[in-house]
Amino acid sequence: MASSLNLSLTDELREYVNSRSGDAGLYATPSEYIRDLIRRDMESQATVTHVMEGLDDIRDGRFSDRSILDIAKEN
C-alpha cells in the first residue's frame, strides 16, 4: 500500500527536481524521480553492506585463495 510523504525543498532543489521531471525531464513526475533516487540509494546501500560483510569475512579468515575463475570452472 502506498502512503504519502510531504517534504520541504529549497527553491534551488525544487527547480532541480522540476528540471528532471515533466515534459523537459526524464521522469514523468517529481514523485517518480524521488522514488527512483530512493531505489538507487537502497541498491547502493546493499552494495556497501555486501562489501562490509566481505571485509568481515577476510578479517575473520573466511576466504579462499582460489580466484572466481577457478570457482566458476568447478561448476
C-alpha positions as CSV (number, residue, x, y, z in Angstrom):
1,M,0.0,0.0,0.0
2,A,1.4,3.4,-0.9
3,S,1.5,6.2,1.6
4,S,2.3,9.9,1.1
5,L,5.3,11.8,2.4
6,N,5.4,15.6,2.4
7,L,8.8,17.3,2.3
8,S,10.1,20.8,2.0
9,L,12.8,21.7,-0.5
10,T,14.8,24.9,-1.0
11,D,13.9,26.8,-4.2
12,E,17.1,25.6,-5.7
13,L,16.3,21.9,-5.0
14,R,12.7,22.3,-6.2
15,E,13.9,23.9,-9.5
16,Y,16.3,21.0,-10.0
17,V,13.6,18.4,-9.3
18,N,11.3,20.2,-11.7
19,S,14.1,20.1,-14.4
20,R,14.3,16.3,-14.0
21,S,10.6,15.7,-14.3
22,G,7.7,16.7,-16.5
23,D,7.9,17.4,-20.2
24,A,11.6,18.6,-20.0
25,G,12.9,15.8,-17.9
26,L,13.5,12.1,-17.8
27,Y,10.7,11.4,-15.2
28,A,7.0,12.0,-15.6
29,T,6.5,13.4,-12.2
30,P,8.7,14.7,-9.3
31,S,7.4,11.7,-7.2
32,E,8.7,9.3,-9.8
33,Y,12.1,11.0,-9.7
34,I,12.3,10.9,-5.9
35,R,11.2,7.2,-5.8
36,D,14.0,6.4,-8.3
37,L,16.5,8.2,-6.2
38,I,15.4,6.2,-3.1
39,R,15.6,2.9,-5.0
40,R,19.1,3.7,-6.2
41,D,20.2,4.6,-2.7
42,M,18.8,1.3,-1.5
43,E,20.8,-0.5,-4.1
44,S,24.0,1.4,-3.2
45,Q,23.5,0.6,0.5
46,A,23.0,-3.1,-0.3
47,T,26.4,-3.0,-2.2
48,V,28.1,-1.3,0.7
49,T,26.6,-3.9,3.1
50,H,28.0,-6.8,0.9
51,V,31.4,-5.2,0.7
52,M,31.5,-4.7,4.5
53,E,30.4,-8.3,5.0
54,G,33.2,-9.4,2.7
55,L,35.7,-7.4,4.6
56,D,34.5,-9.0,7.8
57,D,35.0,-12.4,6.2
58,I,38.5,-11.6,5.3
59,R,39.3,-10.2,8.7
60,D,37.9,-13.4,10.3
61,G,39.8,-15.7,8.0
62,R,36.8,-16.8,5.9
63,F,38.2,-16.6,2.4
64,S,39.6,-18.7,-0.4
65,D,42.9,-18.3,-2.3
66,R,41.1,-19.6,-5.4
67,S,40.0,-17.0,-8.0
68,I,36.5,-16.5,-9.1
69,L,37.5,-18.1,-12.4
70,D,38.7,-21.2,-10.6
71,I,35.4,-21.5,-8.7
72,A,33.4,-20.9,-11.9
73,K,35.4,-23.7,-13.7
74,E,34.3,-26.2,-10.9
75,N,30.6,-25.5,-11.6
